[in-house]
Amino acid sequence: QVQLVESGGGLVQAGGSLRLSCAASRSIFSFDVMGWYRQAPGKQRELVATITGGGSTKYADSVKGRFTISGDNAKNTVYLQMNSLKPEDTAVYYCAATRLGYINWGQGTQVTVSS
């Protein structure tokens, strides 16, 4: 079992930036993939971005060019830099760590973008 603790959420105006952090209780290299998902009210949870141990990244089309995922294994932490935020980015953002098909979830952090 791994503990994932997200931080960095908050309220920001449209066009602003936030950086989310996900601190893991063990090395992020011990996972196949780490990622960020989000869930807006009344909507399904959706993938935002993922990163592998080799540094390969993937992004949802809706955030490409605006969000950047990165990892710091020395700190057991994965980041999500979010720029040019839009009201439709408002959601609870969850960190996920996947190994052998099993997903560990963090508790989530709220991001609210005002227009």
C-alpha positions, 0 to 999 in steps of 0.5 A, spaced: 500 500 500 502 506 498 500 513 501 499 519 496 498 526 498 496 531 494 497 539 495 497 545 491 489 546 489 486 553 490 482 558 487 485 562 481 482 566 476 482 564 469 489 565 465 492 564 472 497 558 474 497 553 479 502 547 481 499 541 484 504 536 488 503 529 489 507 526 495 508 518 495 510 514 501 515 510 497 519 511 490 515 513 484 520 509 480 516 503 484 510 504 479 509 503 472 505 509 471 503 515 475 498 520 473 493 526 475 486 525 474 480 530 475 473 529 476 468 535 476 461 535 479 456 531 475 462 528 471 466 522 470 473 522 473 477 523 467 485 522 465 489 529 465 496 527 464 501 521 466 508 519 466 512 513 466 518 511 470 522 512 463 519 519 463 514 518 457 508 523 458 501 523 455 496 528 456 488 529 455 487 533 449 484 539 453 490 540 457 495 539 452 500 545 451 497 548 458 499 543 463 506 539 464 507 533 468 513 531 472 517 527 477 522 528 482 524 521 485 529 524 490 522 527 493 518 521 491 513 527 488 510 528 482 507 535 480 502 538 475 504 545 473 497 548 470 498 554 466 492 558 462 487 555 467 480 556 464 473 555 468 472 548 465 478 546 469 475 546 475 475 540 478 477 535 484 484 533 482 487 526 484 493 523 484 494 516 481 500 511 482 499 504 478 502 498 478 501 491 475 494 494 473 492 496 480 491 504 481 492 507 488 489 514 489 490 520 493 484 524 497 484 529 492 485 537 491 480 542 489 482 546 483 477 552 482 478 557 476 473 563 476 471 567 470 
